[in-house]
Amino acid sequence: MSDHHPHTDPHDLPSLPMPVTHDILTGELMIPATAVTLLLRAIAAGWSACPCDESDCRRTAALYAASLNSFADQLDVGCIAAAGQSADPTY
């Protein structure tokens, strides 16, 4: 069993400012969903680029990347649905 674990080198990820704001009523931190999905997809891309030659490592990295991309897709769909509901005057 290998002790090699695929990883994302933080130095390989693009440096992007995270647009964080505070809710004026509750004081809670708010991050736009687009920033979160961009971050998830960037991490997934790093996992997909796993440089090792071990097939188990590549398989694991591909599974992690697919999971992150799937979560980002679900977040996008949920936000689109929520935006559509708030635009509907019956709500």
C-alpha positions in Angstrom: 0.0 0.0 0.0 1.4 3.4 -1.0 1.8 6.2 1.5 1.5 8.7 -1.4 -1.5 11.0 -1.2 -2.6 13.2 -4.1 -2.7 16.8 -3.1 -3.3 20.3 -4.4 -0.2 22.5 -4.1 -1.6 25.9 -3.0 1.1 27.6 -5.0 -0.3 26.1 -8.2 -3.8 27.5 -7.6 -4.7 30.9 -9.1 -4.5 33.7 -6.6 -8.0 35.3 -6.6 -9.4 37.8 -4.1 -12.3 36.4 -2.2 -15.1 38.9 -2.2 -16.3 38.6 1.4 -18.9 41.0 2.9 -21.0 41.1 6.1 -24.7 40.9 6.3 -25.8 44.2 7.7 -28.5 42.7 9.8 -26.8 39.7 11.3 -23.1 40.5 10.9 -22.5 37.0 9.3 -19.9 36.7 6.6 -21.3 36.3 3.1 -19.4 34.9 0.1 -20.9 34.9 -3.4 -21.7 31.4 -4.6 -19.8 32.2 -7.8 -16.6 32.7 -5.8 -17.2 29.4 -3.9 -17.8 27.4 -7.1 -14.8 29.0 -8.8 -12.6 27.9 -5.8 -14.1 24.4 -5.8 -13.4 24.1 -9.6 -9.8 25.4 -9.2 -9.1 22.8 -6.5 -10.6 20.1 -8.6 -8.4 21.2 -11.5 -5.4 20.9 -9.2 -6.4 17.4 -8.2 -7.0 16.4 -11.9 -3.4 17.5 -12.7 -1.9 15.0 -10.2 1.6 14.4 -11.6 2.2 10.9 -10.1 2.3 7.8 -12.2 0.5 5.6 -9.7 -2.9 4.5 -11.1 -4.5 4.3 -7.6 -3.4 7.9 -7.0 -4.8 9.1 -10.3 -8.0 7.3 -9.7 -8.4 8.8 -6.2 -7.5 12.3 -7.5 -10.1 11.9 -10.3 -12.7 10.9 -7.8 -12.0 13.8 -5.6 -12.1 16.2 -8.5 -15.3 14.8 -9.8 -16.9 15.2 -6.3 -15.8 18.8 -6.1 -17.1 19.6 -9.6 -20.4 17.8 -8.8 -20.8 19.9 -5.6 -20.0 23.1 -7.5 -22.6 22.1 -10.1 -25.2 21.4 -7.4 -24.4 24.8 -5.8 -24.8 26.5 -9.2 -28.2 24.8 -9.8 -29.4 25.6 -6.3 -28.5 29.3 -6.8 -30.2 29.5 -10.2 -33.3 27.9 -8.7 -33.3 30.4 -5.8 -32.8 33.3 -8.1 -35.7 32.2 -10.2 -37.9 31.9 -7.2 -37.1 35.4 -5.9 -37.9 36.8 -9.4 -41.3 35.2 -9.3 -43.8 37.7 -7.9 -46.0 34.9 -6.5 -43.3 34.2 -3.8 
